[in-house]
Amino acid sequence: MFEGFESAEIDAGEARIFIRRAGDGPGLLLLHGFPETHLMWRDVAPKLTDRFSVICADLRGYGRSSCPATAPDHAPYAKRTMAADLVALMTKLGFSRFMVAGHDRGGRVAYRLALDHPDSVEKLAVLDILPTAEVWDRADARLVLGYWPWSLLAQPEPLPEKILAGAAEAIVDNAIDAWGPAPSTFPAGVRRAYVNALNDPAHVHAICEEYRAAATLDREHDHADRAAGRRVACPLLALWSGHGALAEWYGQDGGPLALWRNWADDVSGGAMPGGHFFPEEAPAETATRLREFLLPEK
């Protein structure tokens, strides 16, 4: 995996961020979700290096990145803080302006990055997410039962930490198999890597803090932006699973594109083959959609 990519740990100020990097051209930052790490991009990133300088990063608290100390308000794991890590990271790598694509939790960091640092983000792609406040404001039994990490991992410590650490393999298998629908897409070695990433208590605690921040500070930041009329300034591509929650749950609101147009003026996108993990299930299609949006052929 990641043949031809360099590995590095970059000091981003408050956190050390692990990356893999290859290619030449404009900067493209790829961000992962839960329970994944940067490995989720293993089949997408190599298809983009001919046109981009591709950087696959582990978010703070995930994978091989560091786990800064948290605080009672969970601010060290708010998407605002995680986004600041990545601006510092890309600046150190020589990119004052870049493109970013994020899946799941990484998508939440990505759109916060675009809101907080509009001069840094040229284009934004969000994969299988809606803004955090939009999801929480519409939360019902479907969210609680279908995407249990939102409520379970946001509970006060130490309960979710103990569950996550004590059942890491079951957590990964449930997520992959339930949110599929193509669990065979995930090689045993990749599943094992995702399980291993949950075997460190510091990372388990950091991940739970990230979910606690999503249920509190991230919602507050989104609501404040909406009240102030702050919007994503750059073009935004929204892709989502054609078999998943975004395709099924939000029809009464006009669907994902209509909801993202509450946050940005230039919005495009559509459904993708596969389940929630479609970048891993359909990497060729994902890479094609990203290329066409980020740097279309002239």
Backbone torsions as a table, in degrees:
resi	resn	phi	psi	omega
1	MET	NA	143.7	177.6
2	PHE	59.6	39.0	176.6
3	GLU	-61.0	131.4	-179.7
4	GLY	86.9	-2.3	178.0
5	PHE	-91.3	140.0	172.1
6	GLU	-85.4	147.5	175.1
7	SER	-110.6	145.6	179.3
8	ALA	-159.4	157.5	168.7
9	GLU	-113.9	122.0	-174.4
10	ILE	-109.0	130.5	176.4
11	ASP	-77.2	110.5	-178.9
12	ALA	-100.3	15.6	179.3
13	GLY	105.8	-83.0	179.6
14	GLU	-88.3	-15.3	-176.7
15	ALA	-140.8	154.4	171.0
16	ARG	-102.5	124.0	-173.4
17	ILE	-108.7	124.8	177.1
18	PHE	-84.0	134.6	179.8
19	ILE	-135.3	159.6	161.7
20	ARG	-122.2	140.0	-171.8
21	ARG	-140.5	138.2	174.3
22	ALA	-160.4	164.3	175.0
23	GLY	97.0	177.8	-177.6
24	ASP	-144.9	141.2	-178.7
25	GLY	130.1	-162.8	179.6
26	PRO	-61.6	150.6	-176.9
27	GLY	-73.3	134.7	176.5
28	LEU	-131.9	115.5	-179.6
29	LEU	-98.5	125.8	-180.0
30	LEU	-112.1	127.4	-174.4
31	LEU	-121.6	139.7	-172.7
32	HIS	-95.5	175.0	176.7
33	GLY	-116.4	-162.4	178.0
34	PHE	-105.2	139.8	1.0
35	PRO	-93.6	34.4	-174.7
36	GLU	-87.0	-179.9	169.8
37	THR	-133.4	-168.3	177.2
38	HIS	-57.3	-17.8	-179.1
39	LEU	-60.1	-19.9	-179.6
40	MET	-60.3	-22.3	-177.5
41	TRP	-92.2	10.3	-171.3
42	ARG	-57.7	-31.7	-178.3
43	ASP	-104.2	-11.7	178.0
44	VAL	-91.0	-48.6	-173.6
45	ALA	-55.8	-44.9	-179.3
46	PRO	-62.1	-21.3	179.2
47	LYS	-81.4	-2.3	-176.6
48	LEU	-115.9	-9.1	-171.9
49	THR	-72.6	-13.2	178.0
50	ASP	-74.7	-16.7	-176.3
51	ARG	-123.9	-13.7	-175.0
52	PHE	-134.4	154.6	162.0
53	SER	-84.9	103.2	-171.2
54	VAL	-93.8	126.8	177.2
55	ILE	-121.1	115.3	175.6
56	CYS	-101.7	119.4	-172.9
57	ALA	-117.5	145.7	165.6
58	ASP	-86.3	125.0	175.9
59	LEU	-60.4	153.7	175.5
60	ARG	-54.6	137.0	-179.7
61	GLY	86.7	-7.6	-178.0
62	TYR	-118.8	156.1	171.5
63	GLY	55.4	-123.1	-177.1
64	ARG	-105.8	9.3	174.4
65	SER	-82.7	164.4	-174.7
66	SER	-79.7	169.2	-176.7
67	CYS	-122.7	84.3	178.8
68	PRO	-58.2	154.1	178.2
69	ALA	-60.0	144.8	-178.5
70	THR	-95.2	-171.7	-178.2
71	ALA	-145.8	162.4	-177.7
72	PRO	-57.1	-29.5	179.7
73	ASP	-91.3	3.3	177.5
74	HIS	68.0	12.3	-175.6
75	ALA	-58.0	-35.2	178.7
76	PRO	-62.3	-13.7	178.0
77	TYR	-119.7	15.7	169.9
78	ALA	-70.4	152.0	-179.3
79	LYS	-62.5	-28.3	177.1
80	ARG	-60.8	-43.9	179.6
81	THR	-69.7	-42.5	179.9
82	MET	-65.1	-36.1	176.8
83	ALA	-64.7	-39.1	178.7
84	ALA	-62.5	-36.4	173.9
85	ASP	-53.2	-44.5	-170.0
86	LEU	-77.3	-30.7	171.5
87	VAL	-63.3	-44.3	177.9
88	ALA	-63.1	-41.5	178.6
89	LEU	-59.6	-52.4	-175.9
90	MET	-67.2	-33.7	175.8
91	THR	-62.0	-43.5	179.0
92	LYS	-64.5	-29.7	179.5
93	LEU	-83.8	-1.6	175.6
94	GLY	97.1	15.4	-178.3
95	PHE	-116.6	102.8	175.3
96	SER	-79.9	-20.2	177.6
97	ARG	-140.2	138.3	-172.6
98	PHE	-158.2	174.5	175.1
99	MET	-107.7	153.8	-177.1
100	VAL	-142.2	137.7	174.2
101	ALA	-129.2	131.3	-178.5
102	GLY	-135.1	138.3	177.5
103	HIS	-107.3	137.4	173.2
104	ASP	56.2	-124.6	-178.0
105	ARG	-58.3	-37.1	177.8
106	GLY	-63.8	-31.0	175.2
107	GLY	-65.9	-33.4	178.7
108	ARG	-70.3	-38.1	174.1
109	VAL	-66.3	-38.5	-175.8
110	ALA	-64.8	-45.1	-178.5
111	TYR	-74.1	-28.9	174.1
112	ARG	-66.1	-38.8	177.2
113	LEU	-59.4	-43.4	-179.8
114	ALA	-67.5	-34.9	178.7
115	LEU	-71.9	-43.4	-175.2
116	ASP	-82.6	-25.1	-174.2
117	HIS	-132.3	62.1	-174.3
118	PRO	-61.5	-27.6	179.6
119	ASP	-74.7	-13.6	-177.3
120	SER	-93.2	-25.4	-170.5
121	VAL	-107.0	118.6	-180.0
122	GLU	-83.8	-43.4	176.9
123	LYS	-145.8	152.8	-174.8
124	LEU	-132.4	130.8	173.0
125	ALA	-121.4	128.4	179.3
126	VAL	-118.5	128.3	-171.4
127	LEU	-114.1	114.7	175.7
128	ASP	59.4	43.7	173.5
129	ILE	-141.3	162.1	162.3
130	LEU	-121.8	162.9	177.8
131	PRO	-53.8	143.7	-173.6
132	THR	-56.1	-44.6	-179.5
133	ALA	-64.8	-36.8	178.1
134	GLU	-61.8	-40.4	-179.2
135	VAL	-68.8	-49.1	-178.4
136	TRP	-64.7	-37.3	-178.7
137	ASP	-66.9	-22.0	179.4
138	ARG	-109.3	11.4	-174.0
139	ALA	-62.7	138.4	176.8
140	ASP	-148.8	-165.5	-176.7
141	ALA	-60.4	-30.5	-179.9
142	ARG	-62.7	-42.4	178.7
143	LEU	-67.5	-46.1	-176.9
144	VAL	-61.0	-41.4	-177.4
145	LEU	-85.7	-36.7	-175.0
146	GLY	-82.9	-35.5	-179.9
147	TYR	-127.1	68.0	-173.9
148	TRP	-57.5	-27.9	179.6
149	PRO	-57.7	-31.0	-178.7
150	TRP	-56.3	-43.7	-177.8
151	SER	-94.4	-40.3	-176.3
152	LEU	-66.8	-50.4	-174.4
153	LEU	-74.6	-14.2	177.7
154	ALA	-86.5	-3.3	179.0
155	GLN	-67.5	156.6	178.7
156	PRO	-59.6	147.7	176.5
157	GLU	-69.4	155.2	10.2
158	PRO	-103.4	7.5	-173.5
159	LEU	-55.8	-55.3	-177.5
160	PRO	-64.4	-33.5	177.0
161	GLU	-60.3	-43.4	-178.7
162	LYS	-67.3	-38.9	178.4
163	ILE	-66.3	-46.8	-177.4
164	LEU	-63.9	-44.7	-178.6
165	ALA	-70.9	-34.2	-175.7
166	GLY	-82.8	-13.2	-176.7
167	ALA	-139.5	42.8	-174.7
168	ALA	-59.0	-42.6	-178.3
169	GLU	-66.2	-42.0	178.6
170	ALA	-65.5	-37.1	178.8
171	ILE	-61.9	-49.5	-178.4
172	VAL	-64.7	-45.9	-179.4
173	ASP	-62.3	-41.3	-180.0
174	ASN	-63.5	-45.5	-179.3
175	ALA	-61.3	-48.0	-177.4
176	ILE	-66.3	-45.8	-174.9
177	ASP	-74.5	-36.7	-177.2
178	ALA	-79.5	-33.6	-176.0
179	TRP	-98.1	6.0	-176.2
180	GLY	-39.2	-123.4	10.3
181	PRO	-98.5	32.3	-177.8
182	ALA	-128.9	68.7	-178.1
183	PRO	-60.2	-23.8	178.9
184	SER	-65.6	-15.4	177.5
185	THR	-64.3	-23.8	-173.6
186	PHE	-95.4	107.3	176.5
187	PRO	-61.1	154.2	-178.5
188	ALA	-56.9	-36.8	-179.2
189	GLY	-66.0	-33.6	178.2
190	VAL	-71.9	-44.0	175.5
191	ARG	-56.4	-45.5	-178.5
192	ARG	-62.3	-39.5	178.7
193	ALA	-62.6	-40.9	178.8
194	TYR	-67.3	-37.3	176.0
195	VAL	-65.7	-45.4	-179.1
196	ASN	-60.0	-32.5	179.8
197	ALA	-67.3	-17.0	179.2
198	LEU	-100.9	9.2	-177.8
199	ASN	-91.3	-5.6	-180.0
200	ASP	-99.0	122.0	-177.2
201	PRO	-56.9	-36.1	-179.6
202	ALA	-64.6	-41.4	179.1
203	HIS	-70.8	-38.0	176.8
204	VAL	-59.9	-45.6	179.1
205	HIS	-63.8	-41.6	179.9
206	ALA	-62.3	-41.8	179.9
207	ILE	-64.1	-42.5	177.1
208	CYS	-64.0	-37.8	176.5
209	GLU	-63.6	-36.3	177.4
210	GLU	-62.9	-41.1	177.6
211	TYR	-69.8	-35.2	176.1
212	ARG	-64.8	-39.5	177.4
213	ALA	-63.9	-38.0	179.7
214	ALA	-62.6	-35.3	-178.3
215	ALA	-79.9	-9.5	-174.9
216	THR	-128.8	-85.5	-173.6
217	LEU	-61.4	-42.1	-178.1
218	ASP	-61.7	-40.5	176.5
219	ARG	-62.0	-44.4	-179.9
220	GLU	-61.8	-42.1	179.5
221	HIS	-63.8	-41.5	177.9
222	ASP	-63.1	-46.2	-179.5
223	HIS	-62.7	-38.3	178.4
224	ALA	-64.6	-40.1	177.9
225	ASP	-64.1	-43.1	178.7
226	ARG	-61.6	-43.6	-179.3
227	ALA	-64.0	-34.7	-178.5
228	ALA	-85.9	-5.8	-178.2
229	GLY	75.1	20.4	-179.4
230	ARG	-79.6	132.7	-174.3
231	ARG	-133.7	161.9	174.0
232	VAL	-69.1	123.1	-173.9
233	ALA	-84.5	-25.8	-174.0
234	CYS	-92.5	166.6	173.3
235	PRO	-59.7	141.3	-176.1
236	LEU	-126.4	128.3	174.3
237	LEU	-107.5	124.0	176.1
238	ALA	-112.3	120.9	175.5
239	LEU	-119.0	143.8	-179.0
240	TRP	-147.0	161.2	179.4
241	SER	-65.9	129.9	175.8
242	GLY	-71.7	-8.7	-178.7
243	HIS	-114.3	6.0	-168.6
244	GLY	-111.9	-166.0	-172.4
245	ALA	-63.1	-41.7	-176.2
246	LEU	-64.5	-32.0	179.1
247	ALA	-75.3	-22.2	-171.2
248	GLU	-108.9	-32.8	-166.3
249	TRP	-91.5	-20.9	-166.9
250	TYR	-115.3	22.7	179.7
251	GLY	-60.9	-36.2	-179.1
252	GLN	-67.5	-17.2	178.0
253	ASP	-99.2	5.4	-179.9
254	GLY	94.9	0.2	179.6
255	GLY	88.9	176.5	-175.7
256	PRO	-57.6	-40.7	-177.7
257	LEU	-65.1	-39.8	178.7
258	ALA	-63.4	-39.9	180.0
259	LEU	-69.5	-37.7	177.6
260	TRP	-69.7	-25.9	177.9
261	ARG	-72.3	-10.2	168.7
262	ASN	-71.9	-14.1	-172.6
263	TRP	-119.0	-14.7	-176.8
264	ALA	-152.7	152.9	-178.4
265	ASP	-87.9	-37.0	-174.7
266	ASP	-105.5	90.2	-174.1
267	VAL	-123.6	132.2	174.1
268	SER	-141.3	172.8	177.7
269	GLY	144.7	-166.4	-178.4
270	GLY	172.4	-177.9	-178.5
271	ALA	-78.8	152.4	-179.6
272	MET	-120.9	154.6	174.4
273	PRO	-68.8	145.6	178.6
274	GLY	102.5	-179.5	-180.0
275	GLY	-94.2	-154.5	-177.1
276	HIS	-56.7	-34.4	-177.6
277	PHE	-93.2	38.8	-175.0
278	PHE	-59.7	-27.3	175.3
279	PRO	-61.8	-27.9	177.6
280	GLU	-88.8	-29.0	180.0
281	GLU	-82.2	-35.0	-175.9
282	ALA	-132.3	64.1	-174.4
283	PRO	-65.7	-35.4	-179.2
284	ALA	-65.5	-45.8	178.9
285	GLU	-64.2	-38.9	179.2
286	THR	-64.7	-46.5	179.8
287	ALA	-61.6	-39.7	179.6
288	THR	-62.9	-46.0	179.6
289	ARG	-63.2	-39.2	178.7
290	LEU	-66.2	-44.5	179.7
291	ARG	-61.0	-45.3	-177.0
292	GLU	-63.3	-32.8	-179.3
293	PHE	-84.3	-46.9	-171.4
294	LEU	-73.9	-40.7	-176.9
295	LEU	-149.4	76.0	-176.0
296	PRO	-64.4	150.0	177.0
297	GLU	-64.7	139.0	178.3
298	LYS	-87.9	NA	NA
